[in-house]
Amino acid sequence: MVSEDTLNKISDPKLSSIAESDSTKPVSVIVEARLPDPKVHFERDGDGSVARPFEVNVGEAWDDKVDVVLADLQKFLGENLEREPVLLRSAQAFVCEASPAEIRRLVQHPLVQRISVNRRLGSKG
């Protein structure tokens, strides 16, 4: 079974219940990647107070780390799900169809930050 700490990666109580069930029916979920924290540098006014961020893009080194994490997570998802995950590059997440048993496996992976229900436009879920 999955630990309580690991199940905390599931953001929705209903999805937690589904993940703990014996159902074989897949659900559409969004799997968010655990990424290194970006560094933001702030410009300071003459009095030392923070005026505004002046460097948000931390450069190619951070982008390279993100690419490696996303590639590793995509490989893991592809090997552990029946259907290929769909990368949402700007969200740094994947849309996946996963059964409860697959969700329980996914939450154990260290590169998974959070799993949410994929709420489609017009759905009441």
Steps between C-alpha positions, in 0.01 A plus 500: 500500500602864460612711796298796624792729416502380140122533465540869592624545144139447391331839517135393500326287768281339234810403300658361818195276545523387139872428539433282804225303322522166321343642183672441167331796329754765395452867583652803331756663729762772485839395632713798602878463492716573805745757366796685645398838643574790267706783636366853475720804550351828618603854429517714813410864543747741663341435841558125466138407438418259219386691193422223254640176364750568226612148418235230498639281224786320665660396177591193305631303799155501664327430167733202448410363845129538422547319168677210674230470768219509243674244279561266795142535622360449149705181467372372837139584411532338158634180656234487772180602322308327224454825307775751421497815717449839335753764599369847590838672460407843633331343806789255546247223545349203319142399426464126557232233503576292810323225692494513880785247516704712257432815705630321809822421310532854364481673839799299619730645235731776631450718189123519555406817687120470489220313325169674430180410323503626143191717500394545139316808379131461560536211743345514841772280656 
